[in-house]
Amino acid sequence: MDFQLVLQFRGDSLDDFDVMVALEEELMEELGDSADVDGHDVGSGETNIFIFASDPTGTFDRAKPVLARTQRLQAVTAVHGRLRGRLARLARHGPVA
């Protein structure tokens, strides 16, 4: 998987840790083997969920039903970058909050 997709939320939109973990679990189930949900971080007023993928745009498209069902689609900013040892060359996809 050559890309990292990052789903970003403002800090107060996923302020409940259990909600964030449940969202990660739903994303893992929805994406299956097509992508690797790699964890999250919280800080600086935002929450990030990290996903390794070969097709970040397609992965985001497959994540949209989960985000819509959990009422997070309008709150997410999705960015991706090609992996070369670290995240680089970010491009935005989806709604920008």
N, C-alpha and C positions, 0 to 999 in steps of 0.2 A: 504494500500500500504506500503510494508515493506522496500522498497529501495528508494534511491535518485539517479537519474542519472544526471550527470552534463556534459553539453556540453561546452567545453572550446575552446576559440578562442584567438589567439594573439590579443593584443589590437588594432593593425592597421588593422586587417582583418574584424572587425565589428566596424569601427570607427564612422560610421554614426548611431546615436541613432535611427532614423526613420527606418533604415534598420534592426536593431536588433529587434525593436518592431514588424515590419512586419514579421520577421522570427518567432518570438514567436507566433504570430497569426496564421501563416501557420501551425506551429507544433501543436497548439491547435486543429485546424480543422482536421488535419491528424490523430492525436492520439485519438480524441474524448473522450469517457468515459474510455478508457483503461489506461489512465495516466492523471496526473494533472500537467500542465505546471505552475510552481509556481513563476516565476519571474526571475530576473537576477541581476547581479552586475557587475560593471566595476571598475577596478583598478589594480595596480601593473602590468601593461602591458598586461592584459588579460580581456576578457569578458566571463562571465559564464551564462548559462541558466540552471535553476534548474527544474527538472521534478521528481515528485513522481510517482513510478510505482511498480507493483507487479512483473513484469518480465522485468528487465532493459535491458537484451540482446534483447529480443523481441521488446521492446519499441525503442531501438536504430535502430533495423532493420526496423521498421515502420517509423522512422524519416529519414532514408537514402534517400528516394525519394525527400523529401522536401529539404534536404541538397544538393542533387545533382542538383535539379532544380534551386536552388538559388546560385549555384556554391560555396558552403561552405563545401562540403563533404571532399575535400582534405585538408581543413584548420582546421578541427575539431579534438579535442582529447576528447573522451568520457570516463568518469570514473563513477563508481557507488560504493555505499556502503550500507550496511544494516543499517537501522535506529534503533538506540537505544537511542533516545533522541538527537542524533547528528550524523553527517556523520562519518562513521568509516570504516575501512578495505576496502580501495579503490582498485579496479581492473580496468585495462584499457581494452577498447573495441574500435575497429575501427582504422582508420588511426591515426598515431601519428605524429604530425607536428614537 
